[in-house]
């Protein structure tokens, strides 16, 4: 019998954490979706420019944000051991880390914008408009990074409802900003791609202010005061980095492969690339529940590690997998049944709709494998094992996906449909590896409860 059915308490616990996490992830993805949907009405060039610009900006921010998995795991384990003083110390050091990294990324991004875009073989108009997008969004990199890393702290605390509410407010602000600034409403000039960038930047600035307020007010269950900032302990940084660096490396290799993929995909032409981006944006919406449930798995497993409760840990792991399969199975059905109607939401170009719709239908075949891989990855991270997911992701991407992507596009000159078949096989291979690791249960051995001795 399914754990979600037999154990009501666990089901409620997973829903309480996973539900808001799913909504939060969807909301942040909707920021990019709204940008593309609104700008997509202006044509293929603005659509490609926003797609490329947002891909670069969020790749950089999410790359650095990957370090926060170390913070989330440490906070979750501290909460499980009922040691809020340790959770507070991890939080303060996470904020300092986010600030330093954010400033470095902002300066580097603004200085090297042209060089970054120069890596991609895009048309001159796409280059120019993507540059406008990046110059605007790079300016708020520190605020965006602090926002995302603070959200990881709330997840470790089990308060996924707070990032969800912040994400909802950020999205409402972004949607209104997009309509006003892209099309030129309420007396504002029509800024096009730059308008979408300003809406994204201002929305993230608002999210930063809300996240800091929730920490300072103690409404998230953990109160942070300005006086805590001065209490710096290098050992805390080391613990965060020991867990976070493997995830950072995983994100680095993922982002690098993503940029290389874009470099190769643009050779297929603007129409094929725009169609690919529409399909990728649609699938990214289904990714968000997977990410959200993986977050819940990491939180629940981490808290049970801190509490030293292995039986509850096993139940939480299995229940999270079941929930992931259920939710992403629904997306698989939608993608298979109404792919062209979904594609039409993002553009009125019939050629893009036809090609993107075909890709979306293909994407229905990888939803269950994506769910399984993401959730088991979250389980491993909750136990403190961030290295295994990094190795699996890196080997699958660089040993399989990228080499074949190069062959498909540059050697065999296959179209975008075959590229997505390659993606489907990639996720299948990862899933088989994760299932093997999960069933062997070696991840249950040598689980530490680092804060248990404080009681």
N, C-alpha and C positions, 0 to 999 in steps of 0.2 A: 504494500500500500504506500501511496505517496506520503512523505513526511508532512507536506503542506496540508493534507487532508486529515491525517491522524493526530497531529499535534497542533491544537488550536492556539496555544500560547506562543509557540514558535512562529506560526503563521502570522499572528498579530504583530509579533516583534519584527519579523522581516518586512511586513507591510509598513510598519511605522517608520522604519529607517529607509527602506528601499523606495517607498512611494514618493516621498519628497525629493529623494536623490534623483529619481527618474525625471520628475518634473523639472528639477533644477537643470539637469543636463540637457533636457529638451529645450528649455528656455534659452540657455546660452547658445545652443546650436541654432535656435530660431533667429538669433541676431544676424548670423550669416545668411540664413535662409531668406529673411525679410530683405536684407540688402540685395541679394541676388534676384529675388522675385520682383522687387520694385525697379531696380536698375535694368533688369532683363527686358522691361518694356521699351527701353531706349534703343535696343538693338544688340547684335552679337558682340561688337567691340566693347561697349561699356560693360556688358555681362562678363566677357573674358577678363577685362581689367579689374573689376571688383573681385572676381573669383581668384585671380592670381594674387592681387594685393592682400586680400583677407587670408588666403592660404599662407602667405609668407609671414604676415604679422602674427597670426594665431599659432603658427608653427613655432615661432621664436618664443612667444609667451608660454605656451604649453610645454615647450622643451624645458624651460627653467622651472616651471611649476611642478614638474615631475619629482623634484627634490622633496616636495611636500608630502609624498607618500611616507617618507621617513617620519615626518611630524605626525601624520595621521595614525600610523601604527603605534608610535610611542605614546601618544595621547590616549588612544583606545586601550592600550595595555595598562596605562596608569589609572584610567577610569575603572577598569576591571578590578584593579588592586585597591581601588578607593584611595588613591594618592593624588589629590587635586593639586598639591603644591608642585609635584613633578610635572603635571599637565600644564600648570601655569608657566613653569620654567621653559618647557619646550615651546610653548606659544610665543613667549617673548623673543626667544632666539630665532624662531621662524620668521617673525616680523622683521627683525634686523637683517636676516639673510635675504628676505624678499626685497627690502629697500635697497640694499647694496647691489644685488644682481639686476634689479630693475633699472637703476641709474646707469649701470654699465651698458645694458642692452639698449637703452634709449640713445645714448651717445653714439654707440657703434652703429645703430640702425640709421640714424640721421646722417652720419658721415658717409656710410657706404651704401646708401639707397640705390644709386645708379649702378654700382658694381654688382649688387645683389640681383637687380632686375636684368642686368646685362648677361646673366647666366642663362637666360631663357630666350629662345628664338621666336619672339613675338613681333607682331606688326608694330610700326612706329606709334600709331595712335593708341594701341593697347599699352605699350611701354609708358607713354606720357601720362595716361590716365591712371595707370597702376601706381606710378610714381607719386602723383597727387594724393592718392589714397594712403600710401605708406608714410609720406612726410607728415600727414596729419595724425595718423594713429600711433606712430612711433613716439610721439610726444607724451603720450599717457602710459607708456610701458610700465613705469614703476607702480602707478596706481592699479593697473590691470593685474600685475603680478601679485601685489599685496592682496588684492581682492581674491584671486584664485587660491593663494596659499592660505589665507584666512578661512576660506570655505573648507579647506582640508582639515583645519583644526576643528571646525564645527562638526564635520563628519566623524572625526575621531571621538568627539564627545557624544556622538549619537544624536546630535541635534541637526539632522539634515533638513528640518523644517525651516531653519533660519536662512541657509543659502537658497532654499526654494523661494521664499518670500522675496529676498533680495533680487533673485533672478527674474521673478515676475515683474517687479517694479522697473528693473533695468530694461526689460523687453518692451513694456508699455511706453517707456520714454523713448526707446530706440525706434519703435514703429512710428510714433508721432513725428519724431525728428526726421526719419527717412522721408515720409510723405511731404513734410514741410520744406525740407532742404533740398531734396532731389528734384522735386517738381516745381518748387518755388511758390509756396502758398503763404497766406497770412502776411503778405508784404515782403517776404524773404525772396531773394533771387534764386533762380533755378540753378543749382550747383552740380547736378548730375552725380558723377562718381564721387566728387569731393564732398557732396552733401551726405552721401552714405557714410563716408569716413568720419565726418564731424558728428553725425548721429551716434555712431559706434563709440567714438572717443568720449563724448559727453555722457553717454549712458554708462560706460565703465567708470567714469569719474564719480558718478552718482552712486554706483554700486560700492566703490571703495569707501565713500563716506558712510554709507549704511553699515558696512561690515565692521568698520572701526568703532562706530557708535555701539553696536551690539556687544563688542568685546569690552569696551570701556564701561558700559552700563551694567554688565554682569547678567544681562538677560539671557545669555546662552548657557548659563550654569557655571561660567568661569569668568571671574572679574580680573581685568588687567588694568593696572594703574600706570601712570607715567613714571612713577618711582621705580617700577620693576625693571625698566629698560636699562638702568645702570648696573644691574646685577648680571654680569656676563660671565659665563662659565664655558671655557673651551671644550670641556668634556661633553657638554650638551650638544654643541655644534658637531662634535665627532659622531655622536650617536645618531643624530639626524642624517649626517652625510653617509655614514656606514650603510644605513638602510636606503637612503635616497639616491646615492650615486649609481647603483645598478639600474634604478628606474630612469635616472637621468641619461645614462648610457643607452638604455633601451629607446628612450625618446629621441636621443641624438641620432641613432641609427635609423629610427623610423622617419624622422624629419629629413635626414639626408637622402634616404631612399625615396621619400615623397617628392623632394625637389628634383631628384634625378628622373623620377617617373614623369613629372611635369615637363621636364626638359625633353624627354623622348616623346611624350604624348602630343606636344604642340607640333611635331612633325606631321601629324595626321591632318593638320589643317584647323582653321578657326572653327568651322562648323562641327567637326568631330570633337574638338576639345570642349567647345561650349556644351555639346550634348553630354559628354562625359561628366562635366562639372554639374550639370543639372541632375543627372543620375546619382552622382556621388553625394550631392547635397541631400537628395531624397533618402539615400541609404544612411547618411549620417544621422538622420532623424531616428532611424531604427537602432543605430549604434548607441544612442543616448540611454535608452532603457537598459541595454547591456552594461554600459558603464555604471549606471546608477545602481543596478543590482550587484555589480562587482564591488562597488563602494560599500554597499550594505554587507556583503560577505566579508570584506576586509575589516569593517568595524566590528561585526559580531564575533568573528573569529579572534580578532585582536583582543576584544574585551574578555572573551572566555580564556584566552591564553593568560591574560593578566590575573584572572580569577582562579586559574589552575583547574578549570572544569572541562575535561576532555570529552565527556559524553555529550555535553551541550554543544561543544565545538563541532563534533561530528554531525550532529543534527542540523546545526546552523548551516554547515557547508552543503549538506545534501539538499536542504530546503531551498537554499539560494540557487542551486543549479536547476532545480525543478521550476522555480519561479522564472528564471531567465529563459528557459525553454518555452514556457507558457506565453510570456509576453512577446518574445521575438517570433514565436510561431504565428502570432496574429499578424505581425508585419509581413511575414512570408506569404500569407494568404492575400493580403491587400496588394502586395507587389505583383503577385501572379494574376490576380483577377482584374485590377483596374490600373495597369501601369501607364497607359497613355493619358488617362484622365488626371493622374497624379502629375505627370510631366507638364501638362497644360497649365498647371497652377503657376509655374515658374517662367513661362515664356509663351508668346503668341505666335512664334515662328513655327510653322507646321513641319518644316524639315527637322528642326531640333526636337519637336514633340515626337515625331515618328522614331527617330534614332534613339533618343533618351528613353522612350517608352519600352523599346525592345531591350535596352540595357537593364532597366528597372525590373522587367520580368525575369531576366537572367539572375538578377541579384536576389530574387526570392529563394534561390537554391542554396544560398550560403548563410541564411539567417540563423538556423539552428546551430551550425558549426561556430559561427561568431559568438552566439550566446554561451555555448559550452566553454569555448576558449577564454572568453572574458571573465566569466565567473570563477572558473578554476584558478585563473591567474590571480583574481582578488583573494581567493582562499589562501593561496600560497603566500601572498604578501602579508596577510593578517597574521600568519605564523612567524613572520620576520624573514621569510625567504623571498627576497627581491631579485636574487641572482638567476634563479631558474627561468622565470618569465623573460628576463633580459636575453638569456642565451637562446631560448626557443624563438623569440621574435627576431633576433638578429640573424640566426642561421636560416630561418624560413625566408626572410626578406632578401638577404644578401647572397644566400646560397641557392635560392630557387627563383623567387619572384623577379628580381632585377635582371639576372642573366637572361632569363627567358623573355622578359619584356623587351630587352634589347634585340634579341633574335627575332621576335614577332614583328617588331616595328622596323628595325633598320636592315635586317637581313631578308626576312620573308615578306615584308611589306603587307602584313595582314591588317585588317581594319579593327576598329575599336571593339567589336563584338568578341573577337578572339582574345583580346586583352582581358575582358571581364571573365571569360572562361578560365583564363590563367588565375585570376583572383579567387575564383570559386575553389579551384584545386588547392591553392595556397592555404585557405582556411580549413579545408578538409584535412590536410596534412598536420597542421597545428593541433587540430582537435584530437586526432588520433594519438598524438604525443601526450597531450594534457590528460586524456582519459587514462592512458597507461600509467602516468605518474600518480593520478588520483587513486586509481584502484590498488596500486601497490602500497599506498598509505605510509610511505616513508616520511611524508610531511608531518605525520603525527608524532614522530620520534624526536627526542631531545628538545621538546618545547620548553622554553624558559619562562619563568615568571619573575622578571627583573625587579619588580617593586613589591613583591609579596613580603619580603623581609622587613618592610617598613611598618608592619602592623604587629 
